Amino acid sequence: MAFGLNIEHYSLYIDGQWVNPDQRFEVKNKFTGETFATIGLATEKEVQLAIESARRTFDQGGLSPYQRYEILKKAAAALLAQKEELARILTLEAGKAYKESLVEVERAAQTFEIAAEEAKRIHGEGIPVEASPGSENRMAFTIRMPIGVICAITPFNVPLNLAAHKIAPALAAGNTVVLKPTSQTPIVAAKLVHILEQSGLPAGYLNLVTGSGAVVGELLAQDPRIDMYTFTGSPAVGLNLKNKIGLRKALLELGSNSAVIVHADADLDQAAKLCAGKSFGNAGQVCISVQRIYVHHDVEKEFLAKLVQETQKLVVGDPFDAATDIGPMISEGEARRTENWVQEAVEGGASVVVGNKREGAFFYPTILSQVQPDMKVVCEEVFAPVVSVIGYSQLADAFRMVNESKYGLQAGVFTRSLEAAMQAAKHIRTGGVIINDASQYRADQMPYGGVKESGWGKEGPKYAIEEMTEERIVVLNLA
Ligand code: NAP
């Protein structure tokens, strides 16, 4: 393969060495479609070596909590120091608006900082076994031990911060890691590994293998030397992974068709502004993007007019342009799939309020009304800048419609009523209920993860560390 002069070349990272396998693959600039980088294509040999390194390093015993804290803290600072360069890579390989890429880097630094702090407070608890008759002379406490070798598999849409949400808590807890990012956006992962190397992470703690899920992912899934998998991606691939790994543990962060309720007493300006930003940001390719908006009939017309107004303010274009809010989708194929889903909805009676225009990989922000619950744009994860607005009369009906989904990641509720907010918290079955904001809200320290087909287990460093450690009870017989 011959490559132009300006193309950047990246490598795998195995056992503390940057490794170049025989073959490489190209990574495209998602706006221009041109190749901007290449990275090594791992074969079975490199996957084996990476797992072997992680296993040996873990088995040899490792870094103290304070050493882990220091490395993670340095990595957080390095992420901020390299903010512009990392944002450049994110915008090139994911097509994300540059201003959003900068925010992603800042959040990844936060994730590392929070994980660094958590590394110093991993602890168990005293268990009063002496309260059981016959155990009067015993004492007990729990300790939390690292689980071992963790395989982290990451998606394209938030490729830096979601890798951070796996690597940082895994290392904080004393595990070793094999990272496989998606082949659509592997370069920022290589940059992150380099930052950790520069921050003092010794060889073997973090290994990077790049290549397709069908080959590299499957090899990783089959290897018994891996103790746990932490996966973020689509439900179909998550289910396939779960079926392959037997009884080993998996943390699965999957998709959703997230909903927002706009109640009759809501601040409609606030709701419209936040819903527009959070339906269409990152071209709708966020697992908690707003996909369904249930709005009370009394305010439906007014809200829809405001939502259209806010949507029309969003600038679609070159993701490096400072004014741009929305760049291309990850591929033209994904934009075409979106176009087909909208077309199918229109044929079934849906109305296009605004949008429904595709240019190459760009899909313009689209608002639909008159949709039916069984349309793909409503019941499947659209993962595109498309939102449906649906009216309701009774709050209980809105809760029911929100819950009529195979997914359950997060939901948003706009209301000025404390009672309505608390009813929502109790009756909406999702991993998170966000009051007076859209479903798409995440602070990096909070427990984050879905119910139903949105996944298993929580991220957020403190919660991911719980998932990535084993609780062990220690009982002392003092008699
Ligand atoms: P995807 O197609 O499922 O890919 C995710 C990862 O799995 C990639 O690294 C992919 O590698 C790998 N993979 C593919 N086939 C595999 C296999 N057979 N075995 C092991 N790994 C395999 O997801 P995506 O399109 O990148 O991301 C979008 C999805 O992620 C959406 O459903 C979104 O909702 C979800 N997501 C969820 C969260 C959350 O926190 N809940 C956050 C962000 C995104 P290759 O791409 O290299 O083949």
Boltz pocket constraint, residues with backbone or C-beta under 6 A from the ligand:
constraints:
  - pocket:
      binder: B
      contacts: [[A, 153], [A, 154], [A, 155], [A, 156], [A, 157], [A, 158], [A, 162], [A, 180], [A, 181], [A, 182], [A, 183], [A, 184], [A, 211], [A, 212], [A, 213], [A, 214], [A, 216], [A, 217], [A, 218], [A, 221], [A, 232], [A, 233], [A, 234], [A, 235], [A, 237], [A, 238], [A, 240], [A, 241], [A, 252], [A, 253], [A, 254], [A, 255], [A, 256], [A, 286], [A, 287], [A, 288], [A, 381], [A, 383], [A, 409], [A, 450], [A, 454], [A, 455]]
      max_distance: 6.0
